[in-house]
Amino acid sequence: MNRPLIIALDFPSLTVAKHFLADFQEEQLFVKVGMELYYQEGPSVIHFLKEQGHSVFLDLKLHDIPNTVYSSMKRLAGLGVDLVNVHAAGGKKMMEAAREGLEAGTSIGRSRPKCIAVTQLTSTTEDVMRNEILIERNLLDVVVEYATLTKKSGLDGVVCSSLEVPVINNHLGNEFMTVTPGIRQASDEVGDQARVVTPEKARELGSSAIVVGRSITRANNPLQTYKQMKAAWEGVQV
């Protein structure tokens, strides 16, 4: 995976997603399919995207008992997706089961999908974590501890804010993936995100990949905005 910009296809149906993607026919994309689209369309949306030659991050954030996660990941591996995820809060045994399920479900001769774990959602604030999730430690410490547990579990990386990447890289090395949502252009509204940065800042902080949703999908010209944000992420002048 070569430091991609991942477009979040947060749409209610495959029809709407196809309409959006029509302008991107000349682009080989890395896209994210989340709960809304996958729960509406099921595997058919993955089959369509792979037929179009796109890489797919299936963002279902599994969090259940190890046996259920193992069985679910075994099925998801058969879809041919490139990246999947779990919640690190599920613990070491659950994350190990996720990796084992992916390995069991991957066809001979193919590489298993990469698996990353969510540390804390980018909508989570220090106040929410302490007063609602009831974790009495500062947010950065929790993210780093969850990332460390994720690596010990044999997974490939984490979902975190770009703001936390330098500390994670310092503790766990640059080869450990840091996939970072909460990416906005400087002129965009923050929306329901709390820990956000621009593509340029994410590159500076060392993110492995960025996930961009509304800044592109709700833009007046999504293709142009994608190219601009991709150039900013890659440090290329346009």
N, C-alpha and C positions, 0 to 999 in steps of 0.2 A: 504494500500500500504506500503510494508515493505522495504523502502529505496532501490529500485531496480537500477540495471544498465540496461538502455534501449538501445537496439541496433537500430540505425537508418537504416531502409531498404531503402536507397536512390538509388533505382534501376529503370531502365526504363520499366520493365515489371514483371509480376508475374512469368513468366518462369525463368527469371534471379534470382528473389528472391527465388524461389523454389530450384534452383541449389545451391545457397548460404546456404540455410537452411538444405540441405541434410546432412551436417556434424553435425548438431545440434539435431539429432533425439532423443538423450537421454536427452536433456535439455528442461526444461520448461522455456521459455523465456518471457521477456517483450520487445516488439518491437515497433518501431515508423514507421508509414506509413505517408509519407509526400505528398506534392502536386504532385510530379512527378509520383509516383507509383499509387496514388489514381485517378488522372486525366486520367491515361492510362487504368486502370483496373476497377475503380468504386468499388461498394460494394463487388464484387466477391473476391477481395483480402482480405477483412475483414472476409468474411465467411470462406475462406480457413484457415486463421490464427487462428480463433476461433475454428474451427474443429480440429486443431492440438494442442489445449489446451494452446495457448499462450495468454498473456495479450497484449492489443493493445492500444497504444497512437496514436490517429488520429490527425495529426498535420496539420490542414488546416488554422489556424490563421485567423479566421473569423473577418472581419472588415467591417461593413455595417450598414444600418439603423436598429434600434431595431426590427422592424417587420420582416425584412428579416432574421436577425440572429435568432430570435425566431423560425421561421418556419424551418430554416435549422437545428438548433439544435434538434428540435422535430424529424426530419427525422434521424439524426445521432444517436440519442439515441436508435432508433429501431434496429440499427446494432449490439448492444451489446458490443460496445467498452468500454474500461475502463477509458480512459482519453481523453479529447478534449481541444481545446484552442481557444482564441480570442486575439485580440490586445487591450490592456488596453487603447490605444489612442482613441478607439471608445467611451469611456466615460461610466459613471455610468448606464445610462438607457439602453445602449446596453448590458452591462455586466449582468445587472439584467434580461434582455430579454433572454440572453443565458441560464442562470440558469433556468428560467421559461420554456423555450422550452424543455430543457432536462428533467425537471420534468414531463412535459406534455407527452413527448414521451417515457418515461420509463414504461415498463409493470408492472402491479401490482405484488407486491411480490419481485421485483428486486430493487437494489440500482441504483440510477441514476449515469451516468458517472461523474467522477470528472472533474471539469472545472477550468483551470488555464488561466492566461492572460500574454501575452508577454509584458515585460516592455520596454526594448530596445534590439534589436538583438545583439548577441555577436560579430557580424561583425561591429557594430557601434562604432566609436571612438568619443572622445570629439570634435574633429574638424568637423567630419561629422554632429554630432548633432547640433552644433552651426551654421555652415556655409551652410549646405544643408537642414537639417530638421528645422532649424531656431528656435531652443529652446535655449534661452539665460540663461541657468542655467547649473551648472556642472552636469555631467552624473550621479553621485551617488545620488544626490538630486532628480533628475528626476525619477530614478529607484525606490527610496524609496517612493516618492509621488504617483507614479503609483501603487505600491504595496499596499499602504494604501487605495487608491481608490478601488482597486480590492477587498480587504477584506470588505470594506464598502458595496460593491455591492453583497456580499454574495457568492463570488466564493471561491475556495478551496486553491488557491495559485497562484504563478507566475512562469514564465520562466525568468531567469536572469543568469548572470554570477556568478560562485561560489565566485568570489571576492566580490560580493555585499551581499552575504548571511549573514555574521555576523551582519551587520547593519540592514537588514530586520528582522532577528530574534530578535534583540534587541528592535525594534520598534513594531513588530507584534506577537512575540512569536514563539516558535519552532514548534507548531502544524500547522502553516500556511506553506503550501508546497512551497519549492523552488526547482524547476526542472531546472537543470543546464546543458546546452550543452557547446560546446567549451572545451571538454575534450580530452586531448592528453597524450600520453606517453612522457616522457622527451626527447626521441630520435626522436619523430615525427616532421614533418614540421607543422607549424602553418596553412598554407594554407590561406583561405580567412577570417579566424577568427581573432579577435583582442584581446579579453579578454579570455585567455585560462589558464587552470590549469591541473595538473595531477590528476588521481583518488585519490591518497593519500592526495593531497592538498584539493580536494573537500570534502573529509571525515573530514579533520581537520577543514575546514571552516564551516561545518555543513549542507551541501546540503542534501535535502530530497531524491533526485534521480539525477542520472547523465545520460546524453544522449551521446552515443559514436557512431560515424559513421565510417569515413574513417580509423581511427586507427585499427578498427576490420575488416571492410568489404574489405579493400584493403591490408590486411596483407597476408604474404605468407602462414600462417597457422591461419585462422580466429578463429577456435575453441580454439587453444592453447592461442592465444592472448586474446580472450574473458575471458578465465579462469584466465589468469594472471592479467588482468585489474580488473576483478571481485574480485579476492583475494585482490588486492591492495586497492580497494574501500572498502571492508569489513574489512580490517586490518588483513587478515589471511595469515599466512606463507604457501608457497607452495614449 
